[in-house]
């Protein structure tokens, strides 16, 4: 997959998630929607890290640093 395809895939995923958040905001308080999105992202990232790394217990600190850096960016 080239860089353009990666960006297109990222944009497609981002737009789907954003659209769903905007729909949820019609029925729920925006701060709860925001909190739910952050919680879901954290859960998904933890799930992905565990399944993507055969030795996650050894690489846990590296994964945590990566996620923190992404959040702070």
Secondary structure in CASP SS format (residue, H / E / C, confidence):
PFRMAT SS
TARGET T0000
AUTHOR 0000-0000-0000
METHOD secondary structure of the structure
MODEL  1
X C 1.00
X C 1.00
X H 1.00
X H 1.00
X H 1.00
X H 1.00
X H 1.00
X H 1.00
X H 1.00
X H 1.00
X H 1.00
X H 1.00
X H 1.00
X H 1.00
X H 1.00
X H 1.00
X H 1.00
X H 1.00
X H 1.00
X H 1.00
X H 1.00
X H 1.00
X H 1.00
X H 1.00
X C 1.00
X C 1.00
X C 1.00
X C 1.00
X C 1.00
X H 1.00
X H 1.00
X H 1.00
X H 1.00
X H 1.00
X H 1.00
X H 1.00
X H 1.00
X H 1.00
X H 1.00
X H 1.00
X H 1.00
X H 1.00
X H 1.00
X H 1.00
X H 1.00
X H 1.00
X H 1.00
X H 1.00
X H 1.00
X H 1.00
X H 1.00
X H 1.00
X C 1.00
X C 1.00
X C 1.00
X H 1.00
X H 1.00
X H 1.00
X H 1.00
X H 1.00
X H 1.00
X H 1.00
X H 1.00
X H 1.00
X H 1.00
X H 1.00
X H 1.00
X H 1.00
X H 1.00
X H 1.00
X H 1.00
X H 1.00
X C 1.00
END
